Amino acid sequence: MDRAPSRPPVRGPPDDDESGRGLLLIEALSDRWGYDLCGPGRRPWGRQVWAELLVGAVE
């Protein structure tokens, strides 16, 4: 849970830092991802990032 809802999550360019690769990995491994704000309408207190993975047989 991220407590900075005023800043939407964005995938940055990969670099040599040891942090900041989370959305890059989520985008690479998922079929779809996004985020939801937590809390009442105009005063959210956080956000949650979600991802969807397709599961099934490969033809």
C-alpha positions as a Markdown table, in Angstrom:
| # | Residue | x | y | z |
|---|---|---|---|---|
| 1 | Met | 0.0 | 0.0 | 0.0 |
| 2 | Asp | 1.4 | 3.4 | -1.0 |
| 3 | Arg | 0.4 | 6.3 | 1.1 |
| 4 | Ala | 1.0 | 9.0 | -1.6 |
| 5 | Pro | -2.3 | 8.9 | -3.6 |
| 6 | Ser | -1.7 | 12.3 | -5.2 |
| 7 | Arg | 1.1 | 10.7 | -7.3 |
| 8 | Pro | -0.2 | 8.0 | -9.8 |
| 9 | Pro | 2.2 | 5.0 | -10.2 |
| 10 | Val | 4.3 | 5.3 | -13.3 |
| 11 | Arg | 6.9 | 2.9 | -14.7 |
| 12 | Gly | 10.2 | 4.7 | -15.0 |
| 13 | Pro | 13.2 | 3.7 | -17.2 |
| 14 | Pro | 15.4 | 0.9 | -15.8 |
| 15 | Asp | 18.6 | 2.1 | -14.3 |
| 16 | Asp | 21.4 | 0.9 | -12.0 |
| 17 | Asp | 19.6 | 1.7 | -8.7 |
| 18 | Glu | 18.6 | -1.1 | -6.4 |
| 19 | Ser | 15.1 | 0.1 | -6.1 |
| 20 | Gly | 12.3 | 1.4 | -8.4 |
| 21 | Arg | 11.9 | -1.7 | -10.5 |
| 22 | Gly | 8.6 | -2.9 | -9.1 |
| 23 | Leu | 6.3 | -1.6 | -11.9 |
| 24 | Leu | 8.8 | -2.7 | -14.6 |
| 25 | Leu | 8.5 | -6.3 | -13.2 |
| 26 | Ile | 4.7 | -6.1 | -12.9 |
| 27 | Glu | 4.3 | -4.8 | -16.4 |
| 28 | Ala | 6.7 | -7.5 | -17.8 |
| 29 | Leu | 4.9 | -10.4 | -16.0 |
| 30 | Ser | 1.3 | -9.4 | -16.1 |
| 31 | Asp | -1.3 | -9.2 | -18.8 |
| 32 | Arg | -2.8 | -6.1 | -17.3 |
| 33 | Trp | -2.2 | -3.8 | -14.3 |
| 34 | Gly | -3.5 | -0.7 | -12.7 |
| 35 | Tyr | -4.2 | 0.9 | -9.3 |
| 36 | Asp | -7.2 | 1.8 | -7.1 |
| 37 | Leu | -7.4 | 4.7 | -4.6 |
| 38 | Cys | -8.3 | 3.8 | -1.0 |
| 39 | Gly | -10.5 | 6.0 | 1.1 |
| 40 | Pro | -13.4 | 8.4 | 0.6 |
| 41 | Gly | -13.8 | 10.2 | -2.8 |
| 42 | Arg | -11.9 | 13.5 | -2.6 |
| 43 | Arg | -9.6 | 12.6 | 0.3 |
| 44 | Pro | -8.0 | 9.2 | -0.5 |
| 45 | Trp | -5.5 | 8.0 | 2.1 |
| 46 | Gly | -3.6 | 5.6 | -0.1 |
| 47 | Arg | -3.5 | 3.5 | -3.3 |
| 48 | Gln | -3.1 | -0.2 | -4.2 |
| 49 | Val | -1.5 | -1.5 | -7.3 |
| 50 | Trp | -3.1 | -4.7 | -8.8 |
| 51 | Ala | -2.1 | -7.0 | -11.6 |
| 52 | Glu | -3.9 | -9.7 | -13.6 |
| 53 | Leu | -2.2 | -12.9 | -15.0 |
| 54 | Leu | -3.8 | -15.1 | -17.6 |
| 55 | Val | -3.8 | -18.7 | -16.5 |
| 56 | Gly | -4.7 | -21.5 | -18.9 |
| 57 | Ala | -3.5 | -24.1 | -21.3 |
| 58 | Val | -1.2 | -23.1 | -24.1 |
| 59 | Glu | -2.4 | -24.4 | -27.5 |
